[in-house]
């Protein structure tokens, strides 16, 4: 079974404070090779989505087909987009 490549990109910020981890809009992370660079709070939210997508599940998406989630820090509220691409085993 081939696993899709998962990329997580910071696309917006809704809170009143900057990210405590220093993430900025446009930062992008390869789930397989860079997940340790992503804020642990955001990763905690992202993981169930990634797990579902990795094993063939479907998630509700935006009108453009993208999947988005927010970090749980109410003062920051970074908005991330998950992109799925065909990958290797």
C-alpha positions in Angstrom: 0.0 0.0 0.0 1.4 3.4 -1.0 1.3 6.1 1.5 0.4 9.6 0.2 2.8 12.4 0.9 1.4 14.9 3.4 2.4 18.5 3.5 1.2 20.9 6.2 1.3 24.6 5.4 0.5 27.6 7.5 -1.9 29.7 5.5 -3.5 32.2 7.9 -3.4 33.6 11.4 -6.5 34.7 13.2 -5.3 35.4 16.7 -3.9 38.6 18.3 -0.4 37.3 19.1 2.3 35.8 17.0 3.1 32.2 17.1 5.1 31.1 20.1 7.0 28.6 18.0 7.9 31.3 15.4 5.8 29.9 12.5 4.9 32.3 9.8 2.3 32.3 7.0 3.8 30.3 4.1 5.9 27.9 6.3 5.5 24.4 5.0 6.3 21.0 6.6 6.7 17.6 5.1 4.9 15.3 7.6 7.4 12.4 7.1 10.7 14.4 7.4 9.8 17.7 9.2 7.0 16.9 11.6 9.4 17.6 14.5 9.7 21.2 13.3 5.9 21.8 13.6 4.6 23.2 16.9 3.6 20.2 19.1 0.2 21.8 19.8 -0.6 22.1 16.1 0.8 18.6 15.5 -1.5 17.2 18.2 -4.5 18.6 16.2 -3.0 17.6 12.8 -2.2 14.0 13.6 -5.8 12.5 13.5 -6.4 14.2 10.1 -3.1 12.9 8.7 -3.8 9.4 10.1 -7.2 9.3 8.5 -5.8 10.5 5.1 -2.8 8.1 5.2 -5.1 5.1 5.4 -7.6 6.0 2.7 -10.2 7.9 4.7 -12.0 11.0 3.6 -12.4 14.3 5.5 -14.7 17.3 5.1 -13.0 19.8 2.9 -13.2 23.4 1.8 -14.9 24.2 -1.5 -11.5 24.1 -3.2 -10.9 20.6 -1.8 -8.4 21.6 0.8 -8.4 20.4 4.3 -7.7 23.0 7.1 -7.3 23.0 10.8 -6.3 25.5 13.5 -3.8 25.4 16.3 -5.5 25.2 19.7 -3.9 28.4 21.1 -6.7 30.9 21.2 -4.3 33.9 21.2 -2.5 32.7 18.1 -5.0 30.6 16.0 -2.7 29.6 13.2 -4.6 28.1 10.3 -2.9 25.2 8.5 -3.7 23.5 5.2 -3.1 19.8 4.6 -2.1 18.8 1.1 -2.1 15.2 0.0 0.0 13.9 -2.9 0.8 10.4 -4.1 3.9 9.1 -2.3 6.0 6.1 -2.0 5.6 3.1 0.2 
